[in-house]
Amino acid sequence: MMAVAFMMVSAATGAFVIENETAAAAGVPDQAEPALWEDLLVYQELDNETFAVMLLDLSTGDLRMLTDDSADAMYPSLYEDRLVFEDYSDGNAGIVLHNLTTGEEMRVSSGPGEARDPAIWGDRIVWSENRTGNYDLFAYDLVSGETVRVTDHPADQREPAMWQDVVVFTDNRYDDWDIFLHDLATGEEREVCITPGAQGSPAISGDLVVWTDARGETKGIYGCLLPGGENMPVVAGMVDRHSPALWETTLAWHDGREGSRDVYLGEVAAGNVSGSGGG
């Protein structure tokens, strides 16, 4: 795995530095679950009582709706011009791939269960599915058209995020939600954060992993550097922060400080991420 160097705050605070915090998508209705790729931000927005996927070009300010409001489209993930999201157009949760360049769509998941929480990197799409009762992770190869099982554990594995061959996800095998890592190239699996208090919605960029963490009075964004770095707060405060996404040194998340859920951006100060990661 490629190394990453981040400038930390002093040891007294034990936190990453976040600067230039700004609201990227705010106001009524509700905006949440961001994902990033270069200057593109995608997120879900409540529109006519259903969720639609929105695309915001951060360099131009152009905003467009990528899905209609006939059925919920949620939890987007982005890689170059490939968007995946959780889709309910046939009544059950499934995974759809949308090409931003051509507008073409295809349904990726075909199992008997509900497929949720998609993530994409390159030619691979990973999601969680309960085809065997509990939720496991599955991966689809866009080149071969094959779907393989990634995890096989009696507990649930949910909310995958990808960077190259590395998948980080949530797992409740210890009766609480924790963050785990699975290397698709080697099959290695290991713990990232098993601190008391639920952890969820991980994102990865290079050697940096961030997630939503409920160890305090409010939910904040925590992170660590792989392998085995100390868990440290990234964004915390008086309101809950949820669902981080990463692109190089840019961090996105949603919170409800103004009443509705809004998407915010911040920069990891003096950081240098070797590589990038989708949400």
C-alpha positions, 0 to 999 in steps of 0.5 A, a space after each residue: 500500500 502506498 504511504 501517506 504523510 499527514 501533518 498532525 496537530 501537536 501531541 497535546 490535541 492529538 487530532 488532524 487539522 481541518 481548515 476552510 470548512 464550508 457548506 457545499 450543499 445546504 438548505 431545505 430539502 435534505 442533502 447527505 451521504 457525499 462522495 468525491 472524485 476530483 472536483 465532483 461531489 455527488 450526494 443524495 437529496 430528498 426530492 418530492 419525498 424520494 431521494 435522488 442523486 445530485 452531481 455538483 461540479 465544485 470548480 464551476 458550481 454546475 449542479 444537476 440531478 442524475 436520477 429522477 424522483 420515481 424511486 429512491 436512489 441513495 448512497 452514491 460512490 464515484 470513480 472517474 465518470 462511473 457512479 454507483 448507487 443504491 436503487 429501489 426502482 424495482 421495489 428492492 434495494 439493488 446496485 446500479 452503475 451510471 456512466 456520467 459521460 454517456 448517461 447509460 445505466 446497468 443494474 449490477 446486483 442480481 442476487 436474491 437478497 437486498 444489495 446496499 452500500 455500493 463502492 467503486 474503484 476501477 473495474 470493481 464494484 463492492 456492496 453488502 447483500 443479505 442473500 444468505 440471511 446476514 449481510 456479506 460483501 460481494 464484488 462485481 468485475 465490470 470486465 469479466 462480469 463475474 460476482 464473487 463473495 468477499 466476506 463470509 462471516 456470521 456477523 454483518 459486514 456493511 458500508 464498504 469503501 475502496 481504494 485500489 485493492 483495499 476495502 474498509 467496511 463496518 462489522 458487528 461481530 463483537 456486538 458493536 459496529 467496528 471498522 475492518 479492512 479486507 485486501 482483495 489482492 491478498 485476502 488479508 482481513 484485519 481490524 482498523 478500529 474496535 473502540 467501544 462506541 459504534 463506528 460506521 461509514 468508513 472512507 479511505 484515501 491512501 493510508 488514511 481511513 476515516 469514519 463516523 464515531 459514536 464514542 463521545 457525547 456526539 458523533 464525530 469523524 475520526 481517523 487513523 493512518 494504516 497500518 495500525 495508527 492511533 485513532 484520532 478525532 478529525 471533525 468533532 463538536 456540538 453536532 453529530 457528523 456523519 458519512 465522511 468521504 475523501 479526495 486527496 486532502 479534501 474531506 466531505 461529510 454531512 451534519 444537521 447543524 442548521 436543522 436539515 442535513 447538509 453537506 460540508 467540505 474541509 481541507 486536511 491542513 498541511 497534509 499530503 495524500 499519495 493517491 485518492 479515494 472515493 466515498 
